[in-house]
Amino acid sequence: MPDSHSPLWQIAFRPFFLGASIFITVAFILWALVLSNALPTIIGHYQPYSGWFNWHSHEMIFGFVQAIAIGFLLTASRNWAGQSGVSSNFIKILIASWLMTRIAWFMPTVPVVLIALLDGLTPLLAALGLAQTLRGGERDNGKGSQRHNWPFVGLMIVFALMQFFFHALLVLAPQYITLLMQTSVLAMAAMTLWVSGRVLPFFTRARLQTPPPIIPSTLLKTSMLASWLLIPSFLTTTLLGQHFWLHVITAFIALIAAGTQSYRLYLFYRRGVSTEPMLWSLYCAFAWIIIGYVLLSLSFIIEQPLPWLHAITLGGLLTMIVSMMARVGLGHTGRPILALKGITLAFIALQIATLIRIIQPSIIGYLATLILVILAMTVFLFHYFPILIKPRPDGRPG
C-alpha cells in the first residue's frame, strides 16, 4: 500500500514526472553548452559514455520520454484495472534503477555490459509492475477485461530490447546507431498517437461537455496500422536505399498515416478547444507528429533530408509530454484541471522552438530552440515541483 507520509512515492507519476523534468532541463543545458563549445575548462575535454551525440540522442528518448511513459502507464493502469497499482517500494526501486542508469552514462569506466543491463532494467521492471496491475484487474473484473491494455506491457519489453540492441551496435556496428534512434522515435510517435487517441477525446468531452466523437473502426485500424507499419518500412528503405520502389512505398505509408491521423484529429476537435491551453496543446502535439510524417514522406520523395525527426520529437513528443504532465499533475492530485498561470507560455515556447528548429537548421537556430525549451521546462518545474512533492489538498492518498 502507498505510504501516506511520503506523497512523492504514493503514485508513479510523481517521482517520474519530477525526476524526468529536472533531468531533461539539465540535459538540454548541457547540450547547449556542448553545441556552443562553452563547457567549463575543467570538463572541456570530457566525454560521457559513447560520446556527447550518442548520449543526447539516447537520453532524450530512453532517458526522458521512456521515463514519462512509465510514470503515465503505471498511473493510468490503476484506473484501467481498478487496482491500487504498484507499491511505494516498487516505485522507489524503479526510480533508483532509472537514476543509476543516468549516472552510469557519465562514468566512461563503467563496463558496457553493466550500462546495457541498467538501461534495459527500468523498462523491464515497469513491464512487471504494469503486468501485475493488469493481472489484478483481470482477476477482479474477468479474464480478458484488460486485453486492450496488455500490449503496453509488450511495448515496455520492446523498449528494453531496443536498448540492448543499441549497446550491441555501439560495439559491433556504430554506423547504425542513428538509424536505430530514428526508428525508436517512430515507435514512440506511434505509441503517443495510440495513447492520445484514447485520452484526447475523453479530455475534450470532459472539459467542454460535448458528445463523444464517432471514430469509424476502419479509420482507427488504418491510421494505427500505417503508423506502426511505417517503422519496419522506414528501416528497410534506409538499409536498402538504392531501391527506388522502397522509397515510394515508405513515402506512401507515411502519407497514409498522416492523412488518416489528420482525419482522426479532425473528428476529435470541438469548438472551444482553441481557447483551452490544456486542450489545444494536446492537439498541437498530435498535429506535429502528423507534420513529421509528411516531412518524412517528402524526404523520401525528393531524396533530401528534411527535419521530420525534430517535428516529432520537439513538437510532438515534448509538447504532448509537458501537456500531459501538466494535466495529470493537477487531476491526480485533486486539483481543477485548468492551466496554471504561466503554463500557457511554456506551451507556446515549445511551438516556437519547434518552428525555429525546422526552418533554421543552424547553430544559432539550435541554440535558440534549446533556450526556448529550457524556458518551457523551467516554467513547468516552477509550477509543478511543489504540486508533485506535496500531499493532495483534499487529504486523500495519491
C-alpha positions in Angstrom: 0.0 0.0 0.0 1.2 3.6 -0.6 3.0 5.4 2.2 0.7 8.2 3.3 3.6 10.0 4.9 5.6 10.3 1.6 3.4 11.9 -1.1 6.2 11.7 -3.7 6.2 7.9 -3.6 2.4 7.3 -3.4 1.9 7.1 -7.2 4.3 6.6 -10.0 3.7 9.8 -12.0 5.0 12.0 -9.1 8.7 10.9 -9.0 8.9 10.1 -12.7 7.5 13.4 -13.9 9.6 15.4 -11.4 12.8 13.4 -11.9 12.5 13.3 -15.7 11.7 17.0 -15.9 14.7 18.0 -13.9 16.9 15.6 -15.9 15.7 16.9 -19.3 16.2 20.5 -18.2 19.8 19.9 -17.1 20.4 17.7 -20.2 19.3 20.5 -22.5 21.5 23.0 -20.7 24.5 20.6 -21.1 23.7 20.0 -24.8 23.6 23.8 -25.4 27.0 24.2 -23.7 28.4 21.3 -25.9 27.0 22.8 -29.1 28.3 26.3 -28.3 31.7 24.9 -27.1 31.1 26.6 -23.8 31.7 23.7 -21.4 33.8 24.8 -18.4 37.5 24.4 -19.0 37.8 21.7 -16.3 35.5 19.4 -18.2 36.1 20.8 -21.7 37.6 17.5 -23.0 35.2 15.2 -21.1 33.1 12.8 -23.0 30.3 10.7 -21.5 29.9 7.0 -22.4 29.7 6.7 -26.2 30.2 10.5 -26.7 28.0 13.5 -26.5 26.0 13.0 -29.6 25.0 9.4 -28.7 24.3 10.5 -25.2 22.0 13.2 -26.4 20.0 11.0 -28.8 19.7 8.1 -26.4 18.9 10.1 -23.3 16.2 12.2 -25.0 14.3 9.1 -25.9 15.2 6.4 -23.4 16.2 8.7 -20.5 13.3 11.1 -20.7 10.4 10.0 -23.0 10.5 6.5 -21.7 10.5 7.7 -18.1 7.4 9.8 -18.7 5.7 6.9 -20.4 6.4 4.6 -17.5 5.1 7.1 -15.0 2.0 7.7 -17.0 1.3 4.0 -17.8 1.8 2.9 -14.2 -0.6 5.6 -13.1 -3.3 5.2 -15.8 -3.3 1.4 -15.4 -4.6 1.8 -11.8 -7.8 3.3 -13.3 -7.9 0.9 -16.2 -7.7 -2.1 -13.9 -9.4 -0.7 -10.9 -6.4 -1.5 -8.7 -4.2 0.3 -6.3 -1.2 -0.1 -8.6 2.4 -0.8 -7.7 3.7 -0.2 -4.2 5.7 2.8 -3.0 8.7 0.5 -2.5 8.4 -0.8 -6.1 8.3 2.8 -7.3 11.5 3.6 -5.3 13.2 0.6 -6.9 12.2 1.8 -10.4 13.4 5.3 -9.8 16.7 4.0 -8.4 17.2 1.9 -11.5 16.4 4.9 -13.8 18.7 7.2 -11.8 21.6 4.8 -11.6 21.4 4.4 -15.4 21.6 8.2 -16.0 24.6 8.4 -13.7 26.3 5.4 -15.3 26.3 7.2 -18.7 28.6 9.8 -17.2 31.1 7.3 -15.9 33.0 6.1 -19.0 34.9 3.5 -17.0 31.7 1.5 -16.3 31.6 -1.7 -18.3 29.4 -1.6 -21.4 27.6 -4.7 -20.3 26.6 -3.1 -17.0 25.3 0.0 -18.7 23.3 -2.1 -21.1 21.8 -4.1 -18.3 20.9 -1.0 -16.4 19.4 0.6 -19.5 17.1 -2.4 -20.0 16.3 -3.0 -16.4 14.0 0.0 -15.9 11.5 -0.8 -18.7 11.6 -4.5 -17.8 10.7 -3.6 -14.2 8.0 -1.3 -15.5 6.6 -4.1 -17.6 6.5 -6.3 -14.5 4.7 -3.7 -12.4 2.2 -2.9 -15.2 1.6 -6.7 -15.7 0.8 -7.1 -12.0 -1.7 -4.3 -12.1 -3.4 -5.6 -15.2 -3.5 -9.1 -13.8 -5.2 -7.8 -10.7 -7.8 -6.2 -13.0 -8.5 -9.4 -14.8 -8.8 -11.3 -11.6 -11.4 -8.9 -10.2 -13.2 -7.9 -13.4 -13.0 -11.0 -15.5 -10.5 -12.7 -17.9 -9.9 -10.6 -21.0 -11.1 -7.3 -19.4 -7.6 -5.8 -19.9 -6.7 -7.3 -23.3 -6.6 -3.9 -24.9 -4.0 -2.8 -22.3 -1.7 -5.8 -22.3 0.1 -4.5 -25.5 1.7 -1.8 -23.3 3.5 -4.5 -21.4 4.9 -5.8 -24.6 5.9 -2.3 -25.6 7.9 -1.9 -22.5 9.7 -5.1 -23.2 10.4 -4.0 -26.8 11.9 -0.8 -25.4 14.3 -2.8 -23.2 15.3 -5.0 -26.2 15.9 -1.8 -28.3 18.3 -0.6 -25.7 20.2 -3.9 -25.5 20.4 -3.6 -29.3 21.7 0.0 -29.0 24.6 -1.1 -26.9 25.4 -4.0 -29.1 25.5 -1.7 -32.1 27.8 0.7 -30.3 30.3 -2.1 -30.1 29.7 -4.0 -33.4 28.3 -1.5 -35.9 28.1 2.1 -34.6 27.2 3.4 -38.0 23.7 2.1 -37.5 23.1 3.9 -34.2 21.4 6.9 -35.8 19.1 4.6 -37.7 18.1 2.8 -34.5 17.3 6.1 -32.7 15.2 7.3 -35.7 13.3 4.0 -35.6 12.9 4.4 -31.8 11.4 7.9 -32.4 8.9 6.5 -34.9 8.0 3.8 -32.3 7.5 6.5 -29.6 5.4 8.5 -32.1 3.1 5.6 -32.8 2.7 4.9 -29.1 1.9 8.5 -28.5 -0.8 8.5 -31.2 -2.2 5.3 -29.8 -2.5 6.6 -26.2 -3.5 10.1 -27.1 -6.2 8.7 -29.4 -7.8 7.2 -26.4 -7.4 10.0 -23.9 -7.7 13.2 -26.1 -11.4 12.7 -26.9 -12.1 12.0 -23.3 -10.3 15.1 -22.1 -12.2 17.2 -24.7 -15.5 15.8 -23.7 -14.9 16.2 -20.0 -13.8 19.8 -20.3 -16.2 21.1 -23.0 -19.2 18.9 -22.1 -19.5 17.8 -25.7 -20.7 14.4 -27.2 -18.0 11.8 -27.8 -16.6 11.7 -31.4 -17.6 8.8 -33.6 -14.5 7.3 -35.0 -15.1 4.6 -37.7 -13.3 1.4 -36.7 -11.8 1.2 -40.2 -10.2 4.7 -39.8 -8.8 3.7 -36.4 -7.3 0.5 -37.6 -5.9 2.0 -40.8 -4.4 5.0 -39.1 -2.6 2.9 -36.4 -1.6 0.2 -38.8 0.0 2.7 -41.1 1.8 4.4 -38.1 3.2 1.0 -37.0 4.0 -0.3 -40.5 6.0 2.9 -41.1 8.6 1.7 -38.7 9.7 -1.5 -40.5 9.2 0.2 -43.8 11.5 3.1 -42.8 14.1 0.7 -41.5 14.1 -1.4 -44.6 14.2 1.5 -47.0 17.1 3.2 -45.2 19.1 0.0 -45.2 18.3 -0.8 -48.8 18.1 2.8 -50.0 19.2 2.0 -53.6 15.8 0.6 -54.5 13.5 3.4 -55.7 10.3 1.4 -55.1 11.1 1.1 -51.4 11.2 4.9 -51.2 7.8 5.1 -52.9 6.3 2.5 -50.6 7.6 4.2 -47.4 6.5 7.7 -48.6 3.1 6.3 -49.4 2.7 4.6 -46.0 3.8 7.9 -44.3 1.2 9.8 -46.2 -1.5 7.3 -45.4 -0.5 7.6 -41.7 -0.5 11.4 -41.9 -3.9 11.6 -43.8 -5.7 9.1 -41.6 -4.3 10.5 -38.3 -5.3 14.0 -39.6 -8.9 12.9 -40.1 -9.0 11.3 -36.6 -7.7 14.6 -35.1 -10.4 16.5 -37.1 -13.1 14.2 -35.7 -11.7 14.8 -32.1 -11.9 18.5 -32.5 -14.7 20.5 -30.9 -15.4 24.2 -30.8 -13.8 25.7 -27.7 -10.6 23.7 -27.9 -8.6 26.7 -29.2 -9.4 28.7 -26.0 -8.3 25.9 -23.6 -4.5 25.7 -23.3 -4.8 22.3 -21.6 -6.5 21.0 -24.7 -5.0 22.9 -27.7 -1.5 21.9 -26.6 -2.5 18.2 -26.9 -4.0 18.9 -30.4 -0.8 20.7 -31.4 1.3 17.8 -30.3 -0.8 15.4 -32.3 -0.5 17.7 -35.3 3.3 17.9 -35.1 3.6 14.2 -35.3 1.4 14.3 -38.5 3.7 17.1 -39.8 6.6 14.9 -39.1 5.1 12.1 -41.1 4.5 14.5 -44.0 8.1 15.7 -43.9 9.4 12.1 -43.7 7.3 11.2 -46.8 8.6 14.2 -48.7 12.2 13.4 -47.7 11.9 10.0 -49.5 10.1 11.5 -52.5 12.6 14.3 -53.2 15.5 12.2 -51.7 16.7 15.0 -49.5 16.8 15.1 -45.7 14.0 17.1 -44.1 13.7 17.9 -40.3 10.9 15.3 -39.7 12.8 14.0 -36.6 12.5 17.2 -34.6 9.0 17.9 -35.7 8.1 14.6 -34.0 10.4 14.8 -31.0 10.1 18.5 -30.1 6.7 19.5 -31.4 5.1 16.1 -31.0 6.6 14.2 -28.1 7.8 17.0 -25.9 4.7 19.1 -26.3 2.5 16.1 -25.6 4.6 15.2 -22.5 4.5 18.6 -21.0 0.8 19.0 -21.6 0.0 15.5 -20.2 2.3 16.1 -17.2 0.5 19.4 -16.6 -2.9 17.7 -16.8 -2.1 14.6 -14.8 -0.2 16.6 -12.2 -3.4 18.5 -11.4 -6.1 15.8 -11.9 -4.3 13.1 -9.9 -3.6 15.4 -7.0 -7.2 16.6 -6.7 -6.9 20.0 -8.3 -9.0 21.6 -11.0 -7.6 20.8 -14.5 -7.1 24.4 -15.6 -3.9 25.9 -17.0 -1.8 27.4 -14.2 -0.5 30.9 -14.7 2.5 30.8 -17.0 1.9 27.3 -18.3 0.4 28.6 -21.5 3.8 30.4 -22.0 5.5 27.0 -21.8 3.2 25.5 -24.4 3.7 28.5 -26.8 7.5 28.4 -26.3 7.6 24.7 -27.4 5.7 25.5 -30.6 8.0 28.4 -31.4 11.1 26.2 -30.6 9.9 23.5 -33.0 9.3 26.0 -35.8 12.7 27.5 -35.3 14.4 24.1 -35.3 12.6 23.2 -38.5 13.1 26.4 -40.5 16.5 27.4 -39.1 18.9 24.4 -39.2 22.0 26.4 -38.0 23.9 26.6 -34.7 22.0 29.8 -33.9 18.7 28.1 -34.6 19.7 25.1 -32.5 20.7 27.3 -29.5 17.5 29.5 -29.8 15.5 26.3 -29.8 17.3 25.0 -26.7 16.8 28.3 -24.9 13.1 28.2 -25.5 12.8 24.5 -24.4 14.8 25.2 -21.3 12.4 28.2 -20.6 9.4 25.9 -21.1 10.7 23.2 -18.7 11.8 25.8 -16.1 8.2 27.3 -16.1 6.8 23.8 -15.7 9.1 22.9 -12.8 8.4 26.3 -11.1 4.7 25.5 -11.0 4.7 21.7 -10.6 7.6 21.0 -8.3 5.6 21.8 -5.1 2.5 20.0 -6.6 4.4 16.8 -7.2 6.0 16.6 -3.7 3.1 17.8 -1.5 0.0 15.9 -0.4 -3.3 16.3 -2.2 -5.2 19.3 -0.9 -8.3 17.1 -0.2 -6.2 14.9 2.1 -6.8 11.7 0.0 -3.8 9.4 -0.8 -2.4 9.6 -4.3 
